[in-house]
Amino acid sequence: MLMSNNTRAARLHYMANGFRVLSTGDHVVCAVSGERVPLDMLRYWSVARQEPYASAELAAKASGY
């Protein structure tokens, strides 16, 4: 059975200026809100924590600001 990537979360390695896809998928799950973030809309993440965030506000909240 052929599976579509549109229902599976991707696994990523977050770097300072981008990310590398470790396993395919069409989204990641925000570490704070649990919201699905499409890969083409992903703008915020933590390199140290290796976590994605849905918005700048959620990224600041995760870091304690």
PyMOL Python script that loads the backbone (N, CA, C, O; Angstrom):
from pymol import cmd

cmd.read_pdbstr("""\
ATOM      1  N   MET A   1       0.836  -1.168   0.000  1.00  0.00           N
ATOM      2  CA  MET A   1       0.000   0.000   0.000  1.00  0.00           C
ATOM      3  C   MET A   1       0.888   1.241   0.000  1.00  0.00           C
ATOM      4  O   MET A   1       1.783   1.368   0.836  1.00  0.00           O
ATOM      5  N   LEU A   2       0.646   2.134  -0.918  1.00  0.00           N
ATOM      6  CA  LEU A   2       1.415   3.366  -1.036  1.00  0.00           C
ATOM      7  C   LEU A   2       0.858   4.405  -0.088  1.00  0.00           C
ATOM      8  O   LEU A   2      -0.336   4.699  -0.124  1.00  0.00           O
ATOM      9  N   MET A   3       1.709   4.968   0.765  1.00  0.00           N
ATOM     10  CA  MET A   3       1.268   5.957   1.748  1.00  0.00           C
ATOM     11  C   MET A   3       1.576   7.359   1.241  1.00  0.00           C
ATOM     12  O   MET A   3       2.608   7.586   0.611  1.00  0.00           O
ATOM     13  N   SER A   4       0.695   8.279   1.514  1.00  0.00           N
ATOM     14  CA  SER A   4       0.890   9.673   1.162  1.00  0.00           C
ATOM     15  C   SER A   4       1.625  10.375   2.298  1.00  0.00           C
ATOM     16  O   SER A   4       1.414  10.049   3.466  1.00  0.00           O
ATOM     17  N   ASN A   5       2.483  11.335   1.966  1.00  0.00           N
ATOM     18  CA  ASN A   5       3.217  12.079   2.989  1.00  0.00           C
ATOM     19  C   ASN A   5       2.390  13.187   3.620  1.00  0.00           C
ATOM     20  O   ASN A   5       2.869  13.858   4.534  1.00  0.00           O
ATOM     21  N   ASN A   6       1.151  13.400   3.155  1.00  0.00           N
ATOM     22  CA  ASN A   6       0.386  14.526   3.675  1.00  0.00           C
ATOM     23  C   ASN A   6      -0.289  14.232   5.007  1.00  0.00           C
ATOM     24  O   ASN A   6      -0.967  15.104   5.551  1.00  0.00           O
ATOM     25  N   THR A   7      -0.128  13.061   5.531  1.00  0.00           N
ATOM     26  CA  THR A   7      -0.704  12.753   6.835  1.00  0.00           C
ATOM     27  C   THR A   7       0.365  12.386   7.858  1.00  0.00           C
ATOM     28  O   THR A   7       0.043  12.006   8.984  1.00  0.00           O
ATOM     29  N   ARG A   8       1.609  12.494   7.481  1.00  0.00           N
ATOM     30  CA  ARG A   8       2.695  12.068   8.356  1.00  0.00           C
ATOM     31  C   ARG A   8       3.594  13.253   8.692  1.00  0.00           C
ATOM     32  O   ARG A   8       3.934  14.060   7.827  1.00  0.00           O
ATOM     33  N   ALA A   9       3.968  13.339   9.954  1.00  0.00           N
ATOM     34  CA  ALA A   9       4.885  14.395  10.380  1.00  0.00           C
ATOM     35  C   ALA A   9       6.298  14.060   9.910  1.00  0.00           C
ATOM     36  O   ALA A   9       6.728  12.909   9.974  1.00  0.00           O
ATOM     37  N   ALA A  10       7.002  15.064   9.445  1.00  0.00           N
ATOM     38  CA  ALA A  10       8.395  14.902   9.047  1.00  0.00           C
ATOM     39  C   ALA A  10       9.275  14.926  10.291  1.00  0.00           C
ATOM     40  O   ALA A  10       8.919  15.533  11.300  1.00  0.00           O
ATOM     41  N   ARG A  11      10.416  14.266  10.212  1.00  0.00           N
ATOM     42  CA  ARG A  11      11.458  14.382  11.242  1.00  0.00           C
ATOM     43  C   ARG A  11      12.547  15.246  10.637  1.00  0.00           C
ATOM     44  O   ARG A  11      13.022  14.978   9.533  1.00  0.00           O
ATOM     45  N   LEU A  12      12.945  16.289  11.365  1.00  0.00           N
ATOM     46  CA  LEU A  12      13.924  17.239  10.856  1.00  0.00           C
ATOM     47  C   LEU A  12      15.095  17.380  11.803  1.00  0.00           C
ATOM     48  O   LEU A  12      14.977  17.142  13.005  1.00  0.00           O
ATOM     49  N   HIS A  13      16.234  17.773  11.241  1.00  0.00           N
ATOM     50  CA  HIS A  13      17.387  18.192  12.040  1.00  0.00           C
ATOM     51  C   HIS A  13      17.489  19.692  11.836  1.00  0.00           C
ATOM     52  O   HIS A  13      17.715  20.157  10.719  1.00  0.00           O
ATOM     53  N   TYR A  14      17.322  20.460  12.923  1.00  0.00           N
ATOM     54  CA  TYR A  14      17.307  21.916  12.837  1.00  0.00           C
ATOM     55  C   TYR A  14      18.722  22.466  12.959  1.00  0.00           C
ATOM     56  O   TYR A  14      19.483  22.085  13.848  1.00  0.00           O
ATOM     57  N   MET A  15      19.056  23.373  12.041  1.00  0.00           N
ATOM     58  CA  MET A  15      20.364  24.018  12.017  1.00  0.00           C
ATOM     59  C   MET A  15      20.153  25.527  12.075  1.00  0.00           C
ATOM     60  O   MET A  15      19.015  25.990  11.991  1.00  0.00           O
ATOM     61  N   ALA A  16      21.220  26.296  12.216  1.00  0.00           N
ATOM     62  CA  ALA A  16      21.123  27.743  12.375  1.00  0.00           C
ATOM     63  C   ALA A  16      20.424  28.423  11.200  1.00  0.00           C
ATOM     64  O   ALA A  16      19.668  29.373  11.405  1.00  0.00           O
ATOM     65  N   ASN A  17      20.655  27.966  10.001  1.00  0.00           N
ATOM     66  CA  ASN A  17      20.088  28.645   8.835  1.00  0.00           C
ATOM     67  C   ASN A  17      19.130  27.786   8.034  1.00  0.00           C
ATOM     68  O   ASN A  17      18.843  28.099   6.879  1.00  0.00           O
ATOM     69  N   GLY A  18      18.640  26.736   8.609  1.00  0.00           N
ATOM     70  CA  GLY A  18      17.711  25.874   7.894  1.00  0.00           C
ATOM     71  C   GLY A  18      17.549  24.550   8.617  1.00  0.00           C
ATOM     72  O   GLY A  18      17.900  24.407   9.788  1.00  0.00           O
ATOM     73  N   PHE A  19      17.015  23.602   7.899  1.00  0.00           N
ATOM     74  CA  PHE A  19      16.820  22.281   8.475  1.00  0.00           C
ATOM     75  C   PHE A  19      17.030  21.221   7.410  1.00  0.00           C
ATOM     76  O   PHE A  19      16.936  21.487   6.212  1.00  0.00           O
ATOM     77  N   ARG A  20      17.317  20.010   7.879  1.00  0.00           N
ATOM     78  CA  ARG A  20      17.515  18.873   6.990  1.00  0.00           C
ATOM     79  C   ARG A  20      16.421  17.851   7.292  1.00  0.00           C
ATOM     80  O   ARG A  20      16.147  17.557   8.456  1.00  0.00           O
ATOM     81  N   VAL A  21      15.807  17.319   6.263  1.00  0.00           N
ATOM     82  CA  VAL A  21      14.745  16.333   6.427  1.00  0.00           C
ATOM     83  C   VAL A  21      15.377  14.967   6.681  1.00  0.00           C
ATOM     84  O   VAL A  21      16.146  14.462   5.863  1.00  0.00           O
ATOM     85  N   LEU A  22      15.038  14.378   7.828  1.00  0.00           N
ATOM     86  CA  LEU A  22      15.534  13.058   8.183  1.00  0.00           C
ATOM     87  C   LEU A  22      14.548  11.971   7.762  1.00  0.00           C
ATOM     88  O   LEU A  22      14.952  10.881   7.357  1.00  0.00           O
ATOM     89  N   SER A  23      13.260  12.272   7.859  1.00  0.00           N
ATOM     90  CA  SER A  23      12.232  11.373   7.328  1.00  0.00           C
ATOM     91  C   SER A  23      11.112  12.234   6.763  1.00  0.00           C
ATOM     92  O   SER A  23      10.710  13.232   7.361  1.00  0.00           O
ATOM     93  N   THR A  24      10.624  11.833   5.612  1.00  0.00           N
ATOM     94  CA  THR A  24       9.690  12.658   4.866  1.00  0.00           C
ATOM     95  C   THR A  24       8.329  12.772   5.533  1.00  0.00           C
ATOM     96  O   THR A  24       7.896  11.893   6.278  1.00  0.00           O
ATOM     97  N   GLY A  25       7.689  13.857   5.247  1.00  0.00           N
ATOM     98  CA  GLY A  25       6.360  14.186   5.720  1.00  0.00           C
ATOM     99  C   GLY A  25       6.034  15.574   5.207  1.00  0.00           C
ATOM    100  O   GLY A  25       6.872  16.214   4.572  1.00  0.00           O
ATOM    101  N   ASP A  26       4.837  16.041   5.474  1.00  0.00           N
ATOM    102  CA  ASP A  26       4.461  17.354   4.964  1.00  0.00           C
ATOM    103  C   ASP A  26       4.357  18.415   6.047  1.00  0.00           C
ATOM    104  O   ASP A  26       4.099  19.580   5.745  1.00  0.00           O
ATOM    105  N   HIS A  27       4.556  18.027   7.317  1.00  0.00           N
ATOM    106  CA  HIS A  27       4.430  18.977   8.413  1.00  0.00           C
ATOM    107  C   HIS A  27       5.278  18.534   9.603  1.00  0.00           C
ATOM    108  O   HIS A  27       5.802  17.421   9.652  1.00  0.00           O
ATOM    109  N   VAL A  28       5.390  19.465  10.567  1.00  0.00           N
ATOM    110  CA  VAL A  28       5.947  19.150  11.878  1.00  0.00           C
ATOM    111  C   VAL A  28       4.914  19.591  12.906  1.00  0.00           C
ATOM    112  O   VAL A  28       3.971  20.307  12.568  1.00  0.00           O
ATOM    113  N   VAL A  29       5.079  19.180  14.132  1.00  0.00           N
ATOM    114  CA  VAL A  29       4.146  19.529  15.203  1.00  0.00           C
ATOM    115  C   VAL A  29       4.831  20.504  16.146  1.00  0.00           C
ATOM    116  O   VAL A  29       5.907  20.218  16.672  1.00  0.00           O
ATOM    117  N   CYS A  30       4.202  21.664  16.361  1.00  0.00           N
ATOM    118  CA  CYS A  30       4.757  22.688  17.246  1.00  0.00           C
ATOM    119  C   CYS A  30       4.970  22.108  18.635  1.00  0.00           C
ATOM    120  O   CYS A  30       4.084  21.455  19.185  1.00  0.00           O
ATOM    121  N   ALA A  31       6.149  22.349  19.199  1.00  0.00           N
ATOM    122  CA  ALA A  31       6.516  21.820  20.508  1.00  0.00           C
ATOM    123  C   ALA A  31       5.723  22.457  21.644  1.00  0.00           C
ATOM    124  O   ALA A  31       5.631  21.876  22.725  1.00  0.00           O
ATOM    125  N   VAL A  32       5.148  23.639  21.423  1.00  0.00           N
ATOM    126  CA  VAL A  32       4.413  24.330  22.473  1.00  0.00           C
ATOM    127  C   VAL A  32       2.906  24.106  22.341  1.00  0.00           C
ATOM    128  O   VAL A  32       2.246  23.728  23.309  1.00  0.00           O
ATOM    129  N   SER A  33       2.369  24.337  21.156  1.00  0.00           N
ATOM    130  CA  SER A  33       0.914  24.310  20.972  1.00  0.00           C
ATOM    131  C   SER A  33       0.365  22.990  20.448  1.00  0.00           C
ATOM    132  O   SER A  33      -0.829  22.721  20.577  1.00  0.00           O
ATOM    133  N   GLY A  34       1.226  22.167  19.859  1.00  0.00           N
ATOM    134  CA  GLY A  34       0.756  20.929  19.244  1.00  0.00           C
ATOM    135  C   GLY A  34       0.152  21.141  17.867  1.00  0.00           C
ATOM    136  O   GLY A  34      -0.364  20.201  17.261  1.00  0.00           O
ATOM    137  N   GLU A  35       0.212  22.361  17.375  1.00  0.00           N
ATOM    138  CA  GLU A  35      -0.339  22.723  16.063  1.00  0.00           C
ATOM    139  C   GLU A  35       0.506  22.127  14.941  1.00  0.00           C
ATOM    140  O   GLU A  35       1.733  22.080  15.038  1.00  0.00           O
ATOM    141  N   ARG A  36      -0.151  21.674  13.881  1.00  0.00           N
ATOM    142  CA  ARG A  36       0.570  21.191  12.705  1.00  0.00           C
ATOM    143  C   ARG A  36       1.085  22.376  11.906  1.00  0.00           C
ATOM    144  O   ARG A  36       0.330  23.303  11.610  1.00  0.00           O
ATOM    145  N   VAL A  37       2.373  22.353  11.553  1.00  0.00           N
ATOM    146  CA  VAL A  37       3.000  23.431  10.790  1.00  0.00           C
ATOM    147  C   VAL A  37       3.495  22.838   9.471  1.00  0.00           C
ATOM    148  O   VAL A  37       4.413  22.017   9.479  1.00  0.00           O
ATOM    149  N   PRO A  38       2.909  23.234   8.340  1.00  0.00           N
ATOM    150  CA  PRO A  38       3.404  22.738   7.049  1.00  0.00           C
ATOM    151  C   PRO A  38       4.871  23.119   6.874  1.00  0.00           C
ATOM    152  O   PRO A  38       5.285  24.204   7.282  1.00  0.00           O
ATOM    153  N   LEU A  39       5.650  22.237   6.273  1.00  0.00           N
ATOM    154  CA  LEU A  39       7.088  22.504   6.127  1.00  0.00           C
ATOM    155  C   LEU A  39       7.362  23.797   5.372  1.00  0.00           C
ATOM    156  O   LEU A  39       8.323  24.500   5.685  1.00  0.00           O
ATOM    157  N   ASP A  40       6.534  24.122   4.381  1.00  0.00           N
ATOM    158  CA  ASP A  40       6.772  25.352   3.627  1.00  0.00           C
ATOM    159  C   ASP A  40       6.420  26.608   4.423  1.00  0.00           C
ATOM    160  O   ASP A  40       6.718  27.717   3.978  1.00  0.00           O
ATOM    161  N   MET A  41       5.795  26.458   5.590  1.00  0.00           N
ATOM    162  CA  MET A  41       5.458  27.593   6.452  1.00  0.00           C
ATOM    163  C   MET A  41       6.316  27.630   7.723  1.00  0.00           C
ATOM    164  O   MET A  41       6.165  28.537   8.542  1.00  0.00           O
ATOM    165  N   LEU A  42       7.206  26.663   7.891  1.00  0.00           N
ATOM    166  CA  LEU A  42       8.039  26.585   9.094  1.00  0.00           C
ATOM    167  C   LEU A  42       9.104  27.672   9.073  1.00  0.00           C
ATOM    168  O   LEU A  42       9.951  27.704   8.180  1.00  0.00           O
ATOM    169  N   ARG A  43       9.060  28.564  10.062  1.00  0.00           N
ATOM    170  CA  ARG A  43      10.011  29.675  10.144  1.00  0.00           C
ATOM    171  C   ARG A  43      10.743  29.741  11.482  1.00  0.00           C
ATOM    172  O   ARG A  43      11.766  30.417  11.595  1.00  0.00           O
ATOM    173  N   TYR A  44      10.225  29.044  12.499  1.00  0.00           N
ATOM    174  CA  TYR A  44      10.777  29.183  13.847  1.00  0.00           C
ATOM    175  C   TYR A  44      11.092  27.818  14.432  1.00  0.00           C
ATOM    176  O   TYR A  44      10.272  26.901  14.394  1.00  0.00           O
ATOM    177  N   TRP A  45      12.314  27.700  14.983  1.00  0.00           N
ATOM    178  CA  TRP A  45      12.725  26.464  15.645  1.00  0.00           C
ATOM    179  C   TRP A  45      13.885  26.767  16.567  1.00  0.00           C
ATOM    180  O   TRP A  45      14.489  27.838  16.509  1.00  0.00           O
ATOM    181  N   SER A  46      14.185  25.794  17.427  1.00  0.00           N
ATOM    182  CA  SER A  46      15.319  25.902  18.334  1.00  0.00           C
ATOM    183  C   SER A  46      16.368  24.880  17.916  1.00  0.00           C
ATOM    184  O   SER A  46      16.094  23.681  17.856  1.00  0.00           O
ATOM    185  N   VAL A  47      17.556  25.361  17.630  1.00  0.00           N
ATOM    186  CA  VAL A  47      18.659  24.462  17.294  1.00  0.00           C
ATOM    187  C   VAL A  47      19.066  23.675  18.536  1.00  0.00           C
ATOM    188  O   VAL A  47      19.298  22.469  18.460  1.00  0.00           O
ATOM    189  N   ALA A  48      19.152  24.351  19.675  1.00  0.00           N
ATOM    190  CA  ALA A  48      19.581  23.699  20.917  1.00  0.00           C
ATOM    191  C   ALA A  48      18.597  22.625  21.362  1.00  0.00           C
ATOM    192  O   ALA A  48      19.005  21.544  21.787  1.00  0.00           O
ATOM    193  N   ARG A  49      17.308  22.917  21.268  1.00  0.00           N
ATOM    194  CA  ARG A  49      16.281  21.970  21.711  1.00  0.00           C
ATOM    195  C   ARG A  49      15.794  21.045  20.611  1.00  0.00           C
ATOM    196  O   ARG A  49      15.117  20.052  20.879  1.00  0.00           O
ATOM    197  N   GLN A  50      16.144  21.378  19.358  1.00  0.00           N
ATOM    198  CA  GLN A  50      15.678  20.608  18.199  1.00  0.00           C
ATOM    199  C   GLN A  50      14.149  20.508  18.205  1.00  0.00           C
ATOM    200  O   GLN A  50      13.577  19.425  18.081  1.00  0.00           O
ATOM    201  N   GLU A  51      13.499  21.691  18.355  1.00  0.00           N
ATOM    202  CA  GLU A  51      12.044  21.782  18.409  1.00  0.00           C
ATOM    203  C   GLU A  51      11.538  22.809  17.410  1.00  0.00           C
ATOM    204  O   GLU A  51      12.156  23.859  17.234  1.00  0.00           O
ATOM    205  N   PRO A  52      10.407  22.514  16.745  1.00  0.00           N
ATOM    206  CA  PRO A  52       9.773  23.496  15.861  1.00  0.00           C
ATOM    207  C   PRO A  52       8.695  24.282  16.611  1.00  0.00           C
ATOM    208  O   PRO A  52       8.139  23.801  17.598  1.00  0.00           O
ATOM    209  N   TYR A  53       8.406  25.493  16.132  1.00  0.00           N
ATOM    210  CA  TYR A  53       7.370  26.341  16.718  1.00  0.00           C
ATOM    211  C   TYR A  53       6.502  26.920  15.615  1.00  0.00           C
ATOM    212  O   TYR A  53       6.978  27.194  14.513  1.00  0.00           O
ATOM    213  N   ALA A  54       5.226  27.104  15.922  1.00  0.00           N
ATOM    214  CA  ALA A  54       4.263  27.597  14.940  1.00  0.00           C
ATOM    215  C   ALA A  54       4.368  29.107  14.721  1.00  0.00           C
ATOM    216  O   ALA A  54       3.955  29.603  13.673  1.00  0.00           O
ATOM    217  N   SER A  55       4.913  29.847  15.694  1.00  0.00           N
ATOM    218  CA  SER A  55       5.001  31.306  15.565  1.00  0.00           C
ATOM    219  C   SER A  55       6.164  31.831  16.405  1.00  0.00           C
ATOM    220  O   SER A  55       6.743  31.113  17.220  1.00  0.00           O
ATOM    221  N   ALA A  56       6.485  33.096  16.183  1.00  0.00           N
ATOM    222  CA  ALA A  56       7.540  33.745  16.960  1.00  0.00           C
ATOM    223  C   ALA A  56       7.137  33.835  18.432  1.00  0.00           C
ATOM    224  O   ALA A  56       7.979  33.673  19.316  1.00  0.00           O
ATOM    225  N   GLU A  57       5.860  34.092  18.696  1.00  0.00           N
ATOM    226  CA  GLU A  57       5.371  34.189  20.061  1.00  0.00           C
ATOM    227  C   GLU A  57       5.544  32.862  20.807  1.00  0.00           C
ATOM    228  O   GLU A  57       5.948  32.848  21.970  1.00  0.00           O
ATOM    229  N   LEU A  58       5.242  31.765  20.143  1.00  0.00           N
ATOM    230  CA  LEU A  58       5.396  30.452  20.763  1.00  0.00           C
ATOM    231  C   LEU A  58       6.861  30.095  20.960  1.00  0.00           C
ATOM    232  O   LEU A  58       7.210  29.441  21.943  1.00  0.00           O
ATOM    233  N   ALA A  59       7.726  30.518  20.035  1.00  0.00           N
ATOM    234  CA  ALA A  59       9.166  30.287  20.192  1.00  0.00           C
ATOM    235  C   ALA A  59       9.684  31.059  21.402  1.00  0.00           C
ATOM    236  O   ALA A  59      10.493  30.536  22.168  1.00  0.00           O
ATOM    237  N   ALA A  60       9.226  32.299  21.580  1.00  0.00           N
ATOM    238  CA  ALA A  60       9.639  33.104  22.734  1.00  0.00           C
ATOM    239  C   ALA A  60       9.119  32.485  24.029  1.00  0.00           C
ATOM    240  O   ALA A  60       9.822  32.455  25.039  1.00  0.00           O
ATOM    241  N   LYS A  61       7.889  31.995  23.991  1.00  0.00           N
ATOM    242  CA  LYS A  61       7.298  31.361  25.173  1.00  0.00           C
ATOM    243  C   LYS A  61       8.115  30.124  25.575  1.00  0.00           C
ATOM    244  O   LYS A  61       8.347  29.888  26.761  1.00  0.00           O
ATOM    245  N   ALA A  62       8.545  29.344  24.591  1.00  0.00           N
ATOM    246  CA  ALA A  62       9.319  28.124  24.869  1.00  0.00           C
ATOM    247  C   ALA A  62      10.674  28.469  25.487  1.00  0.00           C
ATOM    248  O   ALA A  62      11.201  27.709  26.300  1.00  0.00           O
ATOM    249  N   SER A  63      11.235  29.616  25.101  1.00  0.00           N
ATOM    250  CA  SER A  63      12.548  29.982  25.621  1.00  0.00           C
ATOM    251  C   SER A  63      12.457  30.786  26.912  1.00  0.00           C
ATOM    252  O   SER A  63      13.480  31.182  27.471  1.00  0.00           O
ATOM    253  N   GLY A  64      11.234  31.027  27.389  1.00  0.00           N
ATOM    254  CA  GLY A  64      11.067  31.700  28.672  1.00  0.00           C
ATOM    255  C   GLY A  64      10.930  33.212  28.621  1.00  0.00           C
ATOM    256  O   GLY A  64      10.984  33.866  29.663  1.00  0.00           O
ATOM    257  N   TYR A  65      10.755  33.777  27.453  1.00  0.00           N
ATOM    258  CA  TYR A  65      10.616  35.241  27.346  1.00  0.00           C
ATOM    259  C   TYR A  65       9.175  35.666  27.438  1.00  0.00           C
ATOM    260  O   TYR A  65       8.878  36.859  27.367  1.00  0.00           O
TER     261      TYR A  65
END
""", "prot")
cmd.dss("prot")
cmd.show_as("cartoon", "prot")
cmd.util.cbc("prot")
cmd.orient("prot")
